[in-house]
C-alpha cells in the first residue's frame, strides 16, 4: 500500500519513542532510569477507582452521548466556575478521549489550509503535527526572555494569522503567565481578532505559592475568542483513563463535536464516571502532590546547575525541567537527539531531546518520579556529562 502524503509529513512523537525504547531496555533487564514520561507517578485516588468499578457493576458500559454525559459536563462547568471564574453552560462543553483529542478537535475546527498558527517556543511536541494535519502553517515565536510578550506577539501577527496556542503552565519549560501578562496578551488578541487555544492541563501543578490564571477569565471579549482545554490526567493521576474537555463558544464546541462524532464518538463510559468522581470528590490530595513535586523540582534544579556545562531554569509549574546542555555538545554529539541517544545507550538514563520542542539546545527531564530515582539518575547524568566534556 502507498501511504498518503499527509501521513508521510507527520513526525513521530519523540517523547513516545524515547519512552518506548527505555521500556524495551528495561524488559531486557537493563537498569534504566527514565525521566521521559509526562505522567504522574502517584496512583489514581481510591474513590475514583471505586466509581469506575461501580460503573462496571451497574452496567454503565454502553455508548454514551458522543460529546460526553450530561453529569460530567455539569461537573466541568462547576469546576470552571469554582477554580477559574469562568461561566459556561453544558452546551459549551465537549468531553473527549484525553486533552490531546480536545486540542486536535479544536485545531481541526478553527484552522483552514494556509492559516497561520502562532506557537511560542518551546512548545509541546504534538501542536506542530496537529496544525500540519489541519493544513495550517506553524509560526514559531521565539521570545527574547522566558515568556512571550504582547509586543512580540503583535509583531508576529499577519493577515493570515488565525490562532494562538498558549500553554500555561508550559510543557516543557514550566513557565506560567501571570494575570498582568495575560491581560496584555489578551488585549493584542482582541485587537487583532486572534483566536486563542488555551492549554491548561497543568494548572493545578503550580509552585512557590503562585496560582494559574486562565486567559479566558480576563474579560468577556477574550473569553469569546478562547477555547480552554483541560483534563483529569495530570491533576488526578489519570493519564490512562483518557478524559479531557474543551470549553468555548457554543458554535465552536458544537462544530468540534461533529468531528468527534465521526472519529471516536464518545469517550469511554467508565472513564467518564471516574472523571465525574474526580471533579466532584475530595481535592485534598492536590496540595500534597504539589508539595512533593516542589521538593523534587528543587533538588533536580540544584543538582543540574551544579554540573558544569548545564543550565536549568527553575520551573514555576508542570513537572519538567528544561535544561540547556548545548555547552556540552562536540563533534560527535552535535544536538539534543544525539545527546539523548548517547545518554540512554551509555548511561541508561532516558530524557527527551529539546529538538522535538523546538529548542535543540535543551533536553527535558520529568520529575514525576521518586526522589531516590531522581538522585540515582542525576548521578549517572553527571558522570556522563563529565565523560563527554
VENRAZI-V749936 format. One record per residue. N is the residue number from 1. SS is DSSP state (2 for helix, 1 for strand, 0 for the rest). NEAR is the number of other C-alpha atoms within 12 Angstrom. D_CENTER is the distance of its C-alpha to the mean C-alpha in Angstrom with 1 decimal. Layout:
((N	SS	NEAR	D_CENTER) (N	SS	NEAR	D_CENTER))
This chain:
((1	0	3	34.1) (2	0	7	32.8) (3	0	9	29.1) (4	0	10	28.0) (5	2	11	27.3) (6	2	16	24.0) (7	2	16	22.7) (8	2	13	24.3) (9	0	17	22.4) (10	0	22	19.0) (11	0	20	17.8) (12	0	17	16.5) (13	0	24	13.1) (14	2	32	14.3) (15	2	36	11.9) (16	2	23	13.6) (17	2	23	16.9) (18	2	34	17.0) (19	2	30	16.1) (20	2	21	18.7) (21	2	29	21.3) (22	2	33	20.9) (23	2	25	21.5) (24	2	19	24.4) (25	2	22	25.9) (26	2	19	25.8) (27	2	12	27.6) (28	0	11	30.2) (29	0	11	30.8) (30	0	19	29.2) (31	0	23	27.9) (32	0	33	24.4) (33	1	38	22.1) (34	1	44	18.5) (35	0	44	15.7) (36	0	41	13.5) (37	0	33	11.7) (38	0	35	8.3) (39	0	34	10.0) (40	0	33	12.5) (41	0	27	16.1) (42	0	25	17.6) (43	0	23	19.2) (44	0	31	18.7) (45	0	28	21.2) (46	2	20	24.8) (47	2	24	25.3) (48	2	31	22.2) (49	2	27	23.6) (50	2	22	27.0) (51	2	28	26.0) (52	2	30	24.8) (53	2	21	28.2) (54	2	20	30.1) (55	2	24	28.5) (56	2	20	29.7) (57	2	12	33.1) (58	0	14	33.6) (59	0	14	32.9) (60	0	21	29.8) (61	0	20	28.9) (62	0	18	29.7) (63	0	19	27.9) (64	0	25	26.6) (65	0	25	26.3) (66	0	29	23.9) (67	0	43	21.7) (68	0	40	21.6) (69	0	34	24.3) (70	2	24	25.8) (71	2	26	25.4) (72	2	38	21.6) (73	2	34	21.5) (74	2	28	23.8) (75	2	32	21.7) (76	2	43	18.6) (77	2	33	21.1) (78	2	23	22.5) (79	2	30	19.2) (80	2	34	18.4) (81	2	19	22.0) (82	2	15	22.0) (83	2	22	18.8) (84	2	27	18.2) (85	0	21	21.7) (86	0	30	20.9) (87	0	28	23.6) (88	0	33	22.8) (89	0	25	24.9) (90	2	29	24.2) (91	2	28	24.9) (92	2	36	21.8) (93	1	44	19.4) (94	1	54	18.1) (95	1	55	16.9) (96	1	48	15.3) (97	0	39	14.6) (98	0	34	10.9) (99	2	37	8.4) (100	2	32	8.3) (101	2	35	11.9) (102	2	44	11.8) (103	2	46	10.1) (104	2	36	12.7) (105	2	43	15.4) (106	2	46	15.2) (107	2	46	15.1) (108	2	33	18.1) (109	2	32	19.7) (110	2	37	19.7) (111	0	36	20.0) (112	0	22	23.5) (113	0	21	24.7) (114	0	21	25.0) (115	0	28	22.9) (116	1	33	21.0) (117	1	42	17.3) (118	1	40	16.6) (119	1	42	13.4) (120	1	40	13.6) (121	0	38	13.6) (122	0	43	11.9) (123	0	40	9.0) (124	0	40	6.2) (125	2	34	8.9) (126	2	32	9.1) (127	2	46	9.7) (128	2	36	13.0) (129	2	33	14.2) (130	2	36	13.6) (131	2	39	15.6) (132	2	30	18.1) (133	2	29	18.7) (134	0	30	19.4) (135	0	26	21.9) (136	0	28	20.4) (137	1	28	20.5) (138	1	35	17.7) (139	1	31	18.9) (140	1	30	17.1) (141	1	32	17.9) (142	0	23	18.6) (143	0	21	19.3) (144	0	14	22.3) (145	0	14	20.8) (146	0	23	17.4) (147	0	33	16.4) (148	0	36	17.5) (149	0	28	20.6) (150	2	28	22.2) (151	2	20	24.9) (152	2	22	22.8) (153	2	38	21.1) (154	2	26	24.6) (155	2	20	25.9) (156	2	31	23.3) (157	0	29	24.0) (158	0	18	26.6) (159	0	16	28.4) (160	0	22	26.0) (161	1	33	22.8) (162	1	35	21.2) (163	1	43	17.6) (164	1	46	15.3) (165	1	48	11.5) (166	1	45	10.5) (167	1	43	7.3) (168	0	44	8.9) (169	0	39	8.4) (170	0	40	7.0) (171	0	44	5.2) (172	0	48	7.9) (173	0	40	10.6) (174	0	41	10.1) (175	0	38	12.2) (176	0	39	12.8) (177	0	36	14.9) (178	0	26	18.0) (179	2	21	20.1) (180	2	18	22.6) (181	2	24	20.2) (182	2	33	18.6) (183	2	25	22.2) (184	2	25	23.2) (185	2	35	20.2) (186	2	40	20.9) (187	2	30	24.6) (188	2	28	24.0) (189	2	39	22.0) (190	2	29	24.8) (191	2	18	27.5) (192	0	27	26.2) (193	0	25	25.2) (194	0	37	21.7) (195	1	42	19.2) (196	1	43	15.7) (197	1	46	12.5) (198	1	43	10.6) (199	1	43	7.0) (200	0	46	7.7) (201	0	43	5.9) (202	0	43	6.9) (203	0	43	10.2) (204	0	40	12.5) (205	0	43	11.7) (206	1	39	13.9) (207	0	33	16.8) (208	0	20	20.4) (209	0	14	21.1) (210	0	20	18.8) (211	0	23	17.2) (212	0	37	14.4) (213	0	32	15.9) (214	0	45	14.9) (215	2	47	16.4) (216	2	42	17.9) (217	2	30	20.0) (218	0	28	21.8) (219	0	24	24.4) (220	2	20	25.4) (221	2	24	25.4) (222	2	34	21.8) (223	2	34	20.9) (224	2	32	22.7) (225	0	36	20.8) (226	1	41	17.3) (227	1	45	15.2) (228	1	48	12.8) (229	1	45	10.0) (230	1	44	9.1) (231	1	45	10.0) (232	0	46	11.8) (233	0	38	10.0) (234	0	41	9.0) (235	0	39	11.9) (236	0	47	14.4) (237	0	34	13.7) (238	0	35	13.8) (239	2	28	11.5) (240	2	24	14.6) (241	2	33	15.8) (242	0	32	13.4) (243	0	46	13.6) (244	1	47	11.5) (245	1	51	13.3) (246	1	48	13.9) (247	1	53	16.6) (248	0	41	18.8) (249	0	30	22.3) (250	2	22	24.4) (251	2	21	25.1) (252	2	32	21.5) (253	2	38	20.5) (254	2	26	23.7) (255	2	25	23.3) (256	2	39	19.9) (257	2	38	21.5) (258	2	23	24.1) (259	2	27	21.6) (260	2	30	20.4) (261	2	23	24.1) (262	0	14	24.8) (263	0	18	21.9) (264	0	24	21.0) (265	0	25	22.9) (266	0	34	22.0) (267	0	38	19.2) (268	0	33	20.9) (269	2	38	23.6) (270	2	35	23.5) (271	2	42	19.7) (272	2	47	20.3) (273	2	41	23.0) (274	2	41	20.9) (275	2	50	18.2) (276	2	39	21.2) (277	2	32	22.4) (278	2	38	19.2) (279	2	38	19.1) (280	2	25	22.8) (281	0	23	23.6) (282	0	16	23.8) (283	0	21	21.0) (284	0	16	22.8) (285	2	23	20.6) (286	2	28	17.8) (287	2	20	19.9) (288	2	18	21.1) (289	2	33	17.7) (290	2	34	16.7) (291	2	22	20.2) (292	2	26	19.8) (293	2	37	16.5) (294	2	31	18.2) (295	2	24	21.2) (296	2	32	19.3) (297	2	39	17.6) (298	2	28	21.0) (299	2	25	22.7) (300	2	44	20.2) (301	2	33	20.4) (302	2	21	24.2) (303	2	28	24.8) (304	2	35	22.9) (305	2	23	24.8) (306	0	19	28.0) (307	0	28	27.7) (308	0	23	29.6) (309	0	23	27.7) (310	0	32	24.2) (311	1	26	22.6) (312	1	32	19.6) (313	0	31	18.4) (314	0	32	17.7) (315	0	39	14.2) (316	0	39	14.5) (317	1	42	11.3) (318	0	42	8.5) (319	0	49	10.3) (320	1	44	10.6) (321	1	45	13.7) (322	1	48	13.9) (323	1	39	17.6) (324	1	32	20.1) (325	0	40	22.5) (326	2	30	24.2) (327	2	23	27.5) (328	2	30	27.8) (329	0	27	27.8) (330	0	17	31.2) (331	0	11	33.1) (332	0	15	31.7) (333	0	23	28.1) (334	0	22	27.4) (335	0	28	23.6) (336	2	35	20.3) (337	2	34	20.6) (338	2	29	24.1) (339	2	40	23.4) (340	2	45	20.9) (341	2	29	23.4) (342	2	27	26.2) (343	2	36	24.5) (344	2	35	23.7) (345	2	22	27.2) (346	2	22	29.2) (347	2	32	27.6) (348	0	33	25.5) (349	1	42	22.4) (350	1	44	19.1) (351	0	49	16.5) (352	1	49	14.3) (353	1	43	16.0) (354	2	37	14.8) (355	2	31	16.4) (356	2	36	13.5) (357	2	35	11.5) (358	0	33	14.7) (359	0	32	16.4) (360	0	29	19.0) (361	0	33	20.3) (362	1	39	17.6) (363	1	44	16.0) (364	1	52	13.0) (365	1	46	14.1) (366	1	44	12.4) (367	0	45	14.6) (368	0	35	13.6) (369	0	33	17.1) (370	0	25	20.7) (371	2	24	22.4) (372	2	17	25.2) (373	2	24	23.0) (374	2	35	21.4) (375	2	27	24.9) (376	2	24	26.2) (377	2	34	23.5) (378	2	37	23.8) (379	2	23	27.5) (380	2	28	27.4) (381	2	38	25.0) (382	2	29	27.6) (383	2	21	30.4) (384	2	29	28.7) (385	2	31	28.3) (386	2	19	31.9) (387	2	18	33.1) (388	2	24	31.7) (389	0	21	32.5))
